Amino acid sequence: RAWAAEFGPRGVRVNGVAPGATATRGTAASADQLAEMTKATPAGVPVRPVDIAYAVRYLASDEAAFVQ
């Protein structure tokens, strides 16, 4: 938030992505671990790496210019 306040007036957007439980080859090896991690997510489902990429791509786009 501090960076957004500092750099926003100069036209620089600052956003953060904190995806939480992410389904990867590493987490797939332990179904129990992934299930525990997933319980902590608001949606109750593990995130795929591509979901994170889509969010980052959107936040970096002009369509997200008003997202703060």
Backbone torsions as a table, in degrees:
resi	resn	phi	psi	omega
1	ARG	NA	-37.7	179.9
2	ALA	-63.8	-41.8	179.4
3	TRP	-66.5	-39.1	178.5
4	ALA	-61.4	-42.2	179.0
5	ALA	-67.2	-36.7	-178.1
6	GLU	-75.6	-44.3	-173.3
7	PHE	-97.1	-17.7	-179.7
8	GLY	-54.0	-46.6	179.5
9	PRO	-60.7	-16.8	178.4
10	ARG	-96.4	8.1	177.7
11	GLY	86.7	10.8	-179.8
12	VAL	-98.6	124.4	177.1
13	ARG	-90.5	139.2	177.9
14	VAL	-126.7	119.8	176.8
15	ASN	-136.3	158.8	177.2
16	GLY	-128.8	150.0	177.6
17	VAL	-125.4	124.2	178.6
18	ALA	-128.6	85.3	-169.2
19	PRO	-72.4	-22.1	-178.6
20	GLY	76.7	-140.1	-176.5
21	ALA	-61.5	121.2	-178.0
22	THR	-122.3	129.2	-180.0
23	ALA	-79.1	109.8	177.9
24	THR	-130.9	176.0	175.7
25	ARG	-58.0	-37.3	-179.5
26	GLY	-66.2	-42.2	179.7
27	THR	-78.3	-24.4	178.4
28	ALA	-66.7	-24.3	-179.7
29	ALA	-67.6	-23.7	-179.8
30	SER	-126.3	92.0	-179.1
31	ALA	-59.6	-37.1	179.5
32	ASP	-64.8	-42.8	180.0
33	GLN	-64.1	-44.4	179.8
34	LEU	-63.8	-39.6	178.8
35	ALA	-62.2	-42.2	178.4
36	GLU	-65.5	-42.9	179.1
37	MET	-63.8	-38.9	-177.3
38	THR	-66.3	-33.8	178.5
39	LYS	-58.6	-27.4	-177.3
40	ALA	-84.3	-5.0	-178.6
41	THR	-91.4	142.7	-179.3
42	PRO	-58.7	-38.4	-178.3
43	ALA	-80.3	-16.6	179.3
44	GLY	75.8	15.6	177.7
45	VAL	-132.1	148.1	177.3
46	PRO	-71.6	150.1	179.0
47	VAL	-90.0	140.4	174.2
48	ARG	-90.7	148.9	177.8
49	PRO	-53.1	-35.4	-179.9
50	VAL	-66.3	-31.6	176.8
51	ASP	-63.2	-39.8	177.8
52	ILE	-65.0	-43.4	179.6
53	ALA	-60.9	-41.8	178.6
54	TYR	-62.0	-42.3	179.9
55	ALA	-63.9	-43.9	179.8
56	VAL	-65.3	-42.3	178.8
57	ARG	-60.9	-43.0	178.8
58	TYR	-62.9	-48.1	-178.3
59	LEU	-61.9	-28.1	179.2
60	ALA	-84.2	-8.6	-176.1
61	SER	-87.0	164.1	176.9
62	ASP	-66.6	-24.9	179.0
63	GLU	-63.4	-22.8	-178.9
64	ALA	-99.9	19.6	-175.1
65	ALA	-58.4	-28.7	-177.4
66	PHE	-95.4	-5.8	179.1
67	VAL	-72.1	126.6	-178.6
68	GLN	-134.4	NA	NA
